[in-house]
């Protein structure tokens, strides 16, 4: 529900928002109760108020303009708090740096929507730091600038500890797009002599820009500097990016990087190519970088690419693991090399569905695309244990490899390909195929399939296997199409067992769903396909929901946006944990900041014993049956998405534009 709906609900049901502060007594809603570290100061900003002479040292005497903030140099351990529900016009550029042990924090106070920073037309950025380090920034709404939403840079030395969390960054653009280092969140060195160490982008929602990127760490047009100049220890997690002209989420020139549990859609929306061809989530010049448990869909490009995930040239020890790439104009996953050797790439455990929606890109790239140019080479590549549902608009291969390799051949092993196209693969002899499963779906099960290997086309799996020397231990089956209910005719029927008779779930589902403070019935589980999630409601010391909960909610937000038009319901039952004196927010704020307006948030039902202490997700039919249950841990986008799609059909993407 929206914050306004939540506020009205709490006011009417629970005698006002003030009761939230009383109920969550361990979480101070009043700013005056804040604990500060010795020798540090807390400053308050309320741009809705008046008071030029205010000193900013209390909620009763807040600064009322960004000029006061930007004119102050903050010190280690200081905290700058913006009032929720307020709107500040201009650029936020506070000065100073924190220390390794005491970063400076920007956050919000009070109750309501995130405080807004709205940059004036013509401003380059809404939030800026330059040659500054040791900052924690959370719980702001940033918009209005013409080049950057958040821009953090410098021109010398190592800048440490830049942590961004719970930001809403949107509606950025208007300037001429001159380079890829422009967009919603850009943390990019300003010179070859500057880099970052310890960067965290956590729980950021970034959307709608006429500039290039959603979230970028790295970059800079510095030629090919040595790895010693690359940024280090970078994580982007639990974030959502959509509606960008170019790339969704990228790491450029990074050592020890991680992109995990994010979602990107409507990437590559530029009408005419001017500076490159984008992908949703990818890495370039990255050593020891992992892309895992992400989701990317509705990806496009004004040229080539337009894919979900990409290990690009200049990478070493990069992995793309357990991701879900679907409904893309281009490929699902690519591995490239150009001018350099791309070393030791792992593509493992991913799910690819409905890729190559562009007939041109399907024939040129397939779902898995291995490609080199300008004397680049691949070395030590393994593509293993991936599942590919391939239904191109025409006859095109699911796997295309024309890459040059250094040393031993690449390995394509233990993958599963379900295809409506009889053309399974096209590959040079540089890739070895082993223990794969091929399934060809047709109306009469009379097709034998084709394999193009080493420049020769083979008709039928037996001929290919016998004469190419490839796919030892592999299998092929030709299947008559029987399932037309999902929009993907070649899909097997779901094997999920209905658990209607499970007494444990039946007892849980019989309990009334009540408000967060357990005082009123607010929701009934009946009549629609519903995802019902029981998750921890514990707040961290930063006033935000714990990372495990936010990670699962990121996936659920994406699913709810995709199936909004299919009328999928989402109910989130939060288990309230005992609060402690260090928690600084309210649960109402934490729910509001999720921007999950289509979900109903309720208190988790009280059950005998502690059986529901672990996360639980139930997928319920309109009749109230438990179609599928997941217990005890994180459920990934692919597992959830496939199950819902098999029951409800393809997403009605026409209504996804309403989602944040």
N, C-alpha and C positions, 0 to 999 in steps of 0.2 A: 504494500500500500504506500501511497505517497506520504511525505511527512505531514502535510496538512490533514490528510485522512487519519493518520496515526494520532495527531494532536487532538483532533476533534473526538476520536474514539476514547483517548485517555481522559479528556476533559469530561466527557459525558458519563463515561463508565466509572471512572475512578476519582471523581471530584477534583479534576484539574491536573495539570502538569506538575504542580507542586507536590502532589502525592507521589509522583515518581521519585522525587528527591527524598521524600520521607521513606518510601518503601525501600529504595536502594540507599539506605542511610550511610553505607560505607563508601558511597561514591559521591563526592562533593559536587553539587551542581552550582553552588555559590562560589564565585571566584575568590572571595576573601579567605576561604579555608585552605588555599593552596599551600603546599609545603615547598619551600625553596631551599637550595643548597647554600651553605655559607659563602659569603662574598659574591653571590649572584643576585640578580634582580629580575622581577617579573613586571612586564609592561602590558598594558591593556589598550585595545583600539576599538572604538565604536564610531564608525563613520556616519551613523544615523543621528548622532548627538551634536551638540554645540558646546564649544569650550576651548577657545584658542589658548587659554592660559592653563589648561589642564596639564598636569605633569606626567600622566600616563601610568602612574604607579599603583593605581587601584581601579576597580570597576566603577567606582563613584567619580573618578577623575580621569577618564580615558582620553588618549589622543583621539582626535576626530578627523585627521587627514593623513594621507600617506606621506605628505611632505615631512611631517614630524617623525615618522618612522624612518624614512630614507635619510634624514639628516642626522640620525643617531648612529654611533658606533657601538655595537653590542659586544659583550665580553663573554668569556667561557662560562657556561652554566646559565646564562640568561635565558628567559623565556618570554616570547612575544605572543600574546593571545588576542585574537580577533573575535568580536562578539558574533555569535550565530544569529542569522537573520539579517545582518547588516550588509550594506553594499558600499564598497570603497572605490572611487573612480581614480584611475591612474595606474602607474607602474609601481609595483612593489620591489624595491631594491634596498633592503637593509644592509648596513655595512658591518664589518667586523668578521672575526672568525672565532670558533670555539676551540677547545683543546681535545686531545685524544680521550681524556677521561670525562670531560664536561662539554659536550657539544651545545650549541645554541639551538633552541627549539622554537619553531613557529607552530601554533596550534589554534584551536577554537575554544571558547568558553560559553556557558549558558546552554540554552536548549533551542532547537530549531534547525533550519537548514544551514548548511555550511556557509560561513561568511564569504561574500563574493568580492573578488578583485576584478574590476572591469576596466581594461586599458582603453584609453581614448583612441579614436581612429587616427592612424598615422604612427602610433607607438609600435616599436619593433617587438616588444615582449610584454607579457603581463607580470611575470616574475623573473628576476634576474639575480644571479650571483656571478662575480668575476674576481678571480684570484682570491677566493674565499674557501674555507674548508671547515669541516666538523659542524655540519648543520643537519638537524632533523626537522623536516617540514611536513606537516600533515593537516588534513581536514580543511582545505580551502577549495573554493570554486573559482576557477581562473578562465577568463575569456577576453575577447575584444581586440587583441593585438593583431598586427598584420603579417608577422613573420614567425613568431614563437609564442607558445603558451608559457612554457617554462624554458629558460635558456640559462645554462650554467656552463661557464667556460673560464679560461684564463690564458696567460701567455708565458708562464714560467713555473718551473718546479712541479712537485707532486702535490696535488690537492686531495686530501684524505676525507673520508667519511662524509659522503653526500647521500642522505637517506630521505626518500620521498615516499609518503604513504597516504592513502585515503584522499587523494586529490581527484577533483573533477575538472578536466581541462577540455575546453570545447570552443567551437566557433572562432577559429583563428584563420586569418588570411586576408588577402587584398593586395599585398605587395607582389611584385614580379618574382616568380620563382626562379632563382638564379643558381641554386645548388641544393644538394640532397640534405644538407644540414639546416633544414628549416621544417617547422611543423609544430606539433603539439607539445612534446617533451623532448628536448634536445640537451644532452650532456656531452659536450664535444670540446676537445682541446682547441685552443686558439692558435697554437703554434706547435712545431715539432719538439720544442723544449718543454712542453707541458703535458702532463697526463694525470689521470685520476687513479686513486686506490681506495677500495671499499665503497662501492656504489650499490645502493639498494633502491629499486623502484618497486613498490609493494602496494597492491590494491589500488592502482590508478585507473580511472576510466577516462579515456581520451578519444574524442570523436569530433568529426566535422571540421575539416580544414581544407583550404585551397592551397596549402603548402604540401611538402613532400611526405613527411614521415609522421607516424604515430608516436612511437617511442624509440629513440636512438641513444646509445651510449657508444662513444668513439667518433670516428669520422675525421674530417679535415683533409684538405687537398694538399698533402705534404709529400707526394711521390711515394717512395717505398722505404720508409725509415726502418732501422733495426728494431727487433722485438723488445729491446730494452726501453724503447720509448712508448710501448703500448700500455694502455690502462690495465689495471689488475683488480681481481676480486670483484666481479660485477654480477649482480643478480637482478633479473626482472621477473617478477612472479605475481600471480593472482590478479592480473590486470586485463582490461578489455580495451581494444582499439577497433574503431570502425569509421568508415567514410573518410578515407584519406586519398590524396592524389597519387601517392607512391607506395612506399613500403609501410608495412604494419609495425613490426617490432624487429630491430636489428642490433647486432653487436659488430662493430668495426674496430679492428686493431685492439684486441683484448686478449689477455692471458687469464685463464681461470674464470670463465664466464658461464652463466647459467640462465636459460630462459625456460621457465617452468610454470605450468598450469595457467597459461594465458589464453585469451581468445582474440582472434582478429577476423573481421569480415568487411566486405566492401572496400578492399584495398585495390590499389592500381586503377583509380578512377579517372586519371588524367586522360583527356580526350585525344590528344596528339602528343606523341613522344617528343620530349625536348631534352632530356638529360639521362635517360636510362630506362630499363624495363624492370618493373617492381615485382616483388613477391610479398607474401604475408609475413612470414617469420624466417629470418635467415642470418647467417654469420659470414663474415669476410675477414681475412687476415686474423684468424682467431686460433689460439693454441689452448688446448684442454678446455674446450667449450662444449656444453651439453644443452640440447634442446629437447625437453621431455614433457610429456603429458599436456601438450598444448592442443588447441583446436583452431583450424583455419578453414574458412569457407567463403563462397562468393568472392573469389579472388579474380582479378582481371589485370590487363596490361594493354597499353597502347601499341605494344610491339610483341616481342616474345616473352618468355617467362610466364607471368600470371599464375604462378603456382602457390602451393601452400608452404612448403619447407625446402630449404636449399642450403647445402654445404658448398660454399663458393670457393673460388681459387685462393691460394695462399693459406689455407687452413691446415692445422696439424692436430691430430688426436681430437677430432670432433665427432659427436654422436647425435643422431636424431632418433629418439627412443620413445615408444609408447604414445605417439601423437595420433591425431585424427584429422585428416585432410579430406574434405568432401565438397562436392558441388563447386568445383573450380573450373575456370576457363582453361587453365593450363595444367601442368603436371601436379601430382601429389608431392613427390620428393625428387629433388635433383642433386647430383654431385658433380661439380665442375672443376676444371683446372685450366688456367690460361697464363702462360708466361712463367708459371711456377709449378711446383709439384704439390699436389694436395695429398697429405700423408695420413694414413691410418684413420679412415672414416668408417664409422659404424652406423648402419641404418637398420634398426631392429625393433620388432614388436609394434610397428605402426599399422593403422587401418586406413585404407584409401578407398573412397567411395564416390562414384559419379564425377570423376575427374575428366579433363579433356572435353568440357562442354562445347568448346570452340572446335569445329571440324578441322580448321587449319592447325591449331595447336595439338589436337589429338594425334594427327598424323606425324607431326614434327617432333613431338615430345613424349607421348604416351603418358602413363601414370608414374612410372619410374624412368627417369631420364639421366643417363650417364654420358657426359659430353666434355670434350676438350678442344681447345683451339690455341693458336699462337704458341705452339710448342709446349703447351702445358701437359702434365701427365698425372695420372692417379697412381697411388701406391698404397697397398695394404687395405683395399676396400673390401668390406663384408656387408652384404645385404641379406638379412636373415630374419625368418619368422615374422614376415609381414603378411597382411591379408589385403588383397586387392579385389574390389568389386568393379569390374570394367565394363561399361556400357556406353561406348562412344557413339557419336552421331555419324556412323559410317564404319567401314572396315579399317581399323587401325590397331597396331600392336600395343599391348599393355606395358611392355618393357622395351625401351630403346637404348642401346648402347653402341656408341661410335667412338668411345674414348680410347686414347692411347694410355698404356700402362707402363710404369717402370717396375722392373723386377718381376715378381710373380703375378699371375693373373688375379683379377678380382674374383670374389666368390659371391654367387647368388644361390642361397641354400635355404631349404625348408620353408619356402614361401608358398602361399595359397593364392591362386588366381581363379576367380569366378568371372567368366567373360561371356558376353553375347557376341563378341567379334571373334570369328574363327582364327584371326591372325593373333597369335599369342605373344611372340617375341621377335625382335630384330636385334641381332648382336654380332659384333666382331668376335674374333677368336680370343680376344683379350679377357673375356669373362667366362668363368666356369660355372655351369649349372649343376646342382646336386639336390636330390631328395625333395623336389618341389611337387606340389599338387596342382594339376590343371583341371578345371571344370568348364566345359563349353555348353552353354544353354541355348537351345534352339527349339522351335515349335515341334519338330518331328524327330529330334535326336538323331539326325542322319548326317551331321557334319563331322569330319574327322580332324579339323584344325590344321593350321599351317604354322611352321616355325622357320624363320630366316636366320641361319647361323653361318658365320664365316663367308658370307656372300652367296650362299646357296639356299634356295627355297625348298623346304621339305613338306610334302603332302602327307599328313597323318603323323601321329605321335610315334608309332612303331618305326616308320622309316627314319624319322628325325633321330630317335634315340639310337637306332642301330648304326646309322651312317655318320652321325656327327660326333659320336663318342661322348655326348653330353647327357645330363639328367639321369645318371645312374641312381637307382633307388627312387626314381620319381614315378608319378602315376598320372593317368589321364582318364577322364570319364566324359561321355557325351550325354547330356541330360535333357529330357523333354521338359519344356516350360509348363509348369502347372500353377504357379502362384502369380496372380495378376492383381492382388489386393494392395500391394504396397507402392505401386508405381514403378517398381523394379522387378520386371518379370522373372529375372533369373535368381532372385533371392530364394534360398530355402525357407520353408516355414519355420517360425520361431520354435525353439525347443524348450522355451520357458514353461515350467509346470505351474499351473494354477494352484495356489496354496490356500484356497478358501477354507479348507477343513482344518487348517492349523489353529489349534486352540489358543496358542500364545498370541498370534496376530489377531485372532477374533476378539480376544479379551481387550487387547490394546485399542482396536478400532471401535469397540463399543463405548469407550470412555468419551465423555463430552470434551470438545475443544473449547478452551476458555481463554480469556485475555491473559496478557503477560503477568498481571498481578493476581491471577487466579480468582477473579471476582465476577466474571460474566461469560455466558456462552456466546461465542461469536461466529462459529463456523460449523457447517455440517459436511461430512464427507459422503457425497452421494451425487449420482446423476451425470458425472463427467469423468473422463480419463484424468487421473490426478497423480502427481508425484508428491508423496508425503515424506518429508525428511525430518528426523529427530536428530538434532545437533546440539552441541554445547553452546550455551549462552554466556559462557564466562568471558569477562572483559580483561584484557591485559592491563598492565600499568599505564599504557598510553591511552586507555579509554576505548580501544578498538577491540572488536571480536578477535579471538585468538586465530592464529594463522590457519590451523587445521579446518576450522569452521569456514573462514573466508575462502579458502581454496575450494571447498565443496560448493559454496554458494556461487563462486565464479562460474563453475560448470553449469549449475542450475539456472543461473541468469541467462546464459547463452541458450540453453535448451528452451526456456520459457519464451525468449525472443523469437526463436525459429518457429515454434509451434503456437505462437500467439493466435495466428489465423485459423489454426486447427482446434482452438478452444481447449488447449491443455491447461489444467489448473495446477498451481503449485502451492503447497501448504508447508510452511516451515515451523516446526515445533521446537522451541529453544528450551533446553534445560537450564534453568537458572542455577548457577553455582554460588556458594557463599561469597559475598563481596569482601574486599579488604580495604584498608585505609589508603592504599596507594592508588586505587583505581580512580580515574579523574573524569570519567564521562558517565553518561546514563545509557541504559539499553535503548531508550527511545532514540537518542542521537545515533547510536551505532546502527540501528535498523534503518533510520532515515538515510544515513550516508551510503547504504548499499545501493541506492537508486534502483531498487527492485520493486517497482510500483505494482507489478502484476501478481505478486505473491501475497498470501495471507500469512501473517506472523502470529503465532499463538504460543501459549505455554505448553511444554511437553506434559502429557498426561502422567499422573502419578501411578506407578506400577509397583506391585509387590516385589521386594527384592531389588537387585541392581541390574536386572537383565538389560535395561535400556540405557545403561551408562555409556555404552559405546555408540558410535554413529549408526543410524539405521535409515535406509531408504526403502520405501515401498512404492511400487507402481500399481495403482489401483484401477480396475475397470469401472465403467459407469455403474455396474451392478454391485460394486463394493468388493469384488474379488481381488485377492492379492495376485496380480499377474507375475510379479517378480519381486524378490526381496534381496537386498544387499546389506550385510551386517558387518560391523567391526572395523571399517576403514574407508579410505577415500575411494570413490567410484569415478572412473575416468569418463571423459566426454564420449569416447567411442562406444564403450559398453552401454552407457545410458542412451546415447543417440540412436544406436542400432535397435535397441529394444523398443524405444518409443516409435521409431519409424516403421518398424515391422507391424506395429499395432495400429498406428494412426495414419500411415502413408507418408508421402513426402511432405516436407514443411511447406506451409503457405507463406512464402517469403514476401508476398505483397504487403504484409503488415509489419514486417520487421523494422521499417523506418520509424515506427513509433517508439522503439526501444532506445534507451540510453546505452 
